[in-house]
Amino acid sequence: MSNSYRPEQIIRPEILALSAYHVPSATGMIKLDAMENPYPLSPELRDEIAQLTANAPVNRYPDSSAVLLKGKLRQTLAISDDIDILLGNGSDEIIQIIAMAVAKPGAVLISVEPSFVMFRMIATFANIQYVGVPLKQDFSLDLETMLTAIAKYKPAVIFLAYPNNPTGNLFDYAAILSIIQATSGIVVIDEAYQAFADASFINEINHHPNLLLMRTLSKSGLAGLRLGLLLGRSEWLTQLEKMRLPYNIGIMTQIIAEKVLHHTVVLSEQAEAIKLERAKMSAFLATIENIKVYPSKANFILFRIHAATQIFLALKQQKILIKNLDGTHPLLENCLRVTIGTPDENAQFCSILQAILSKTV
């Protein structure tokens, strides 16, 4: 038989070397591993959505430009008319569009490490060189090293998450402005956790022609809809729109998201509840000996604990699923990340963690 049918002879070696993005099964678990909003929509709102979806013309393609949804997003997020909006099937698709658009031979994509793993993975998908600049030991931005990397690699694009995932911290605002000014490439600020951070670069778009901003509705309670958005000047978004696949935002996502955006008070109240629980969880974890808790402006908390993988597995055995980051990056040795759940879920996590630690000490 001919060898020409073997994947290793056809598929790019860097793709063969990758591991697929792993999403663990959470059936029967208290799920605190994926930065989701734990609160469902109200019964009244769900009834309204049920009516809308029952009458949705699913036999037709959706509005490819999503005009009504974009209009509602512009109004809700107070986006000025001189800023364009591009919609993606989650932020991941937007990252991929940008990476593919700039992937000229020799082009470089820079991010910091540790950060959102998809920046590195999508660079590989798009066949663009990836450079990860390490954060400092406390996970703050190493501006000097970053500026050196910009001068050396002349990146086509820099991705920065604000707050950062998985560390939860906001990088220094002035340092990010220095990066934007130092590069001739695009700087994309990923504000996926903006609802919990009370900080944004949205007012800088008009002052910096190379600045683009990503947002998502996933962390605000609509993760199942997969809706991400990119904000920026029309000279960039006109070009990036060419890369967007037609009908990438399905009709259900469009009509449900638009309906929910009429009820943003509910989403804001849920974000406030999550922030209150975040403060309580941080305070609790800080009382436990030999746990280092990192400050968070997101809807999760990163903490360092001895024998992290063992603790992670013990929690899993007790039906609590969090994220094990031990072994994913040298700076994350013995680190675990817990998403803020409902008060009841958080109380169960805290009590089970305490019980596990009392047995292992």
N, C-alpha and C positions, 0 to 999 in steps of 0.2 A: 504493500500500500504506500502511496506517495506520502511524504512527510509534510506536504504543503498545507494540509488541513489542520496542523497543530497550532493552537493559540500562540505558543511561544515563538512561532515563526512569522506570525502576522501582527500580533499586538505589540505596541511599543514597550520596550523593556522596563521603563519607569512605571508604566501601568501594571505590568506583571508583578513588580516589586511592591506595589501598594497593598495595604489591607483595606477592605471595605469598611466604611463608617459603621461601627457596630451599635445597634440599638437593642439593649437587653429587654427581654420580656418582663412585663410588670404585672402580669395577671395575678390577682390576689394579694398584691403588695401595696403598702403605703408608698406612693411614688414621689420621691423627693430627689430625683436625679436629673431632671431635664428643664429646669427653670420655667415650668409652666405656672400660670395663674391657677390656684387650686379651686377657685370659686366658679360655679356654673352661672349662667345667665338666669335672670329671674323667670319664674313660670309665665308671667304676663308677656315678657319679651319673647320667650320661646314659643308661646302661642301665636304671636304676631309673625314670627319667622316661619312657623309651620304653615300659616296661611299663604305667605309669600312664596314659599318653595313649592306648595301644592299647585300653584298657578304658574310656576316658572316654565317658559317655553324651552324645555330641555332638548327638544328636537331641532332647535336652531343653534347656530354658533353664537357665543356671547358677543357683546359689543367689544370689538378688538381694542378700541381706544379707551374703554371704561370711563366714558365722559361723566356720567352721573356720579360714579364713585370718586373720581378725581376731584370733582367739584366739591363733594362733601368733605373729602380729606383736606382740601385747600382751606375750606371754611373752618373745620374743626381744629386743625393744627395752626391756623392763622398764617398760612403761607402766602407771601405777597405774589402779585401777578407777574412780576419779573423773574420769578423762580419757576423752573419747569419741574414736572413730576414724571418719573418713569416707574411703572409698577412691575413687580416680579413675583414669581411663584415662590414666596419666601425671600429672605435676604440672600440665600445661597445662589439663587438664579442671577441676582443682580451682581454679586461678586464674580460669577462666571462670565457674565456679559462684559464686564469691565476688563477682566483678565484676558479674554479672547480678543477684545478690541485693541488692546495695546501690545499684544504678543508679536511684535516684530522680531526678526532674528537679533539675538543679543540683548533683548529687552530684559529688565530686572523688575521684580515685584518685591518690595520690602515690607516686613511687618516686625513686630516685637515678639519675643518669646519669654515665657509662655503666653499665648493668646488663643483666639478662636482658631481651632485646628483646620477649619475649612479654608482659611487664607492660604495655608501651605498646600493643602490637598488640591484646591482648585488651580493653583499655580502649576502644579504637575499636570492636571487635566489639560490645561491650556497650552502646555509646552513652553512656559516662560520660566526663566531662572528665578528661584526664590532665595531670598536672603533674610534670615531671622536674626534680629539684633537682640541680644539678651537684656532683660530688665535687670535692675539692681537687686540685691538680696532681699530688700523689703518690697519688691515688685514695683518700685517707682521707675519712671522713664529715665534711661541713661542718655541724657541729651548729647553729651560730648561724643559718645560712641555712635549715636544715631547720626549726628552731623558728619562724622568721619565716614560712615557708610554711605551717606548721600553723596559726599564729594567723590568717593571712590567708585561707586556703582552707577551714579546718575540714573536713579530708578525712574521707570515710566509711571509707576504708581506705588503709593505707600498706603497701607491699610492700618488704621488704629482704632481699636474698640474703646469706647468712652461711655460708661465704665468698662473696664477690661473684663473679659471672661477667659480664664476661670478665677481670676484673682479678686474681682469685685471692686477694685479701687478706681478712682478717677485720676488720670494722669494730670500733671501740672498744666494748667491752661496756657500760661505764657510759653512753656516749653513746646507745646503743640503749635502755637503760632510761629515760633522760631523755625520749626520743621517745615511748616507751610511756606514760609518765606525763603527757606534755604534750598528748596527743590524746584526744578523746572518741570517736574512731572505732576501728576494728579495726586492729591491727598484725599483719601476717602475716610471720613470719620463714621464709624459704625455705632449708632446710638440705640442699639436694640433694647437697652435697659433704662432708657431716658425717663420712663414713667416713675422710676424709683429713685432717680438721681437728682432731680431738680437742677439740672445743669445741661447746657446744650451749646453747640456751635452754630445754631441756625441763623443767628444775627451776624455771623461772620461771612456768610456766602457772598453778600454784595461787596464785601471789602477784599475778597481774595478770589481772583478768577480761576484758580486751580483747585478750589475746595468743593468737594461733593459730600453729601450727607446721606447716610442710610438710616432708615427707621423700619420698624416692623410692628405689626399688631399681635404677633405671637405671644409676647410676654404679658400683654394686657388682657389676655383671656380668650384670644382667637387663634391659638396655635394650630387648631385643626383646619383652619381656612387657608393657611399658607399665603399670607399677603405681606410682601415687603415693598418698600418704596425708596426711591432715590431722588434726592432733591439737588438741584444745581442749575447753573446757567444754561441757557438754551443752546449755546455753541457746543457744549459737551453732550447734552442729552439728545440733541438732534442726531448726532452721530451714533450714540449708543442705542437709540431706538431702532436703528437698522439691524441690530443684533438680536433684538427681542423677538422671540418666536410668535407668530400670529396666534391670537386667542389664548395667550398663556394664563390669563386670569379667567377661570371658569365662571359660568353664570351664577352658580350657588354662592361662590365667594363674593362676587360683585353685589348681589342683592342682600346677602346676610350682613356683610361688612357695612354697607351703606345704611341699613336699618339700625345696626348696633351703634353706629356713629351719631345717630340721633339721641343716644342715651349715654353720652360720655360721662355724665355725673356718676352713673353706676360704676364705670371702669375706674374713675378717679377715687371713689370710695373704697373700691377693692384694693387699689394701689396703696392707699393710706393704711388700710388694715394690714397689708403685707409689710409695710415699713414699721408699723408698731410691733408686729410679731418678730421682725428682723432684730429690732432693738432688744426685745426680751430674750430671744435665742442667743444673741451675742453675749448678753450679760450672763446668761446661764452657763454657756460654754467657758466663759472667762473665769468662772468660779472653780472649774475643775483643774486640779493640779496636773501639770505636764501637758496641757493643751495650749497651743498658741493660736489665738483667734485673729484673723486679719480683718481690718475695717472694710465694710462693704457699702457701696451705694447702689447695689443691684438687688435682685430678689433671691439671692443665695448668699451663703457664708462659706468661705474657705477657712479650714483650720488644719493645723499640723499636730499629729499625735503619734506617739511611739507605736510601732507595729500596726500601721494604718491598714494594710491589706487584711490582716487578721481581724481587726475591728470591723472593717467593711463586710467581710464574710460572715461575721457573727451577727451583724445587723440584718444582713440578707436572710440569714437563717430564721430570724425573728420577723420576717416579712416587711422589713424596712429597706427600701432601695435608695441609696444615695450614690454619688459618683466617686469612684476611686481614681485618684490622679497620681498615686504613687507609681513611679517608673515611667511616667509619660514625658517628664522633663527633669533634668537635674535639680532645678530650683523648686520642683514640686515634690521632692522626696518626703514620704510619709504624710502627704496632704490628702484630705478628703474635702468634698464640696457637698453641702446640703442645701437644697432648694427650700425656701420658706413655704410651708403648706398652711393648712387651716390651723387654728389654735389647738384643736384636738390632735391632729396629725403631729404637730410640733411637740406637744406634751408627750405623746407616745414615743417619739424619737428620743427626747431628752431622758425619759425615764428608762427606756431600754438601753440607751448608751451608758447611763450611769450604772445600771445593773451589770452590763458586760464588763465595764471597767473595774467594778468592785470584785469581780471574779478573777480578772487577769492581773490585778496588782499583787 
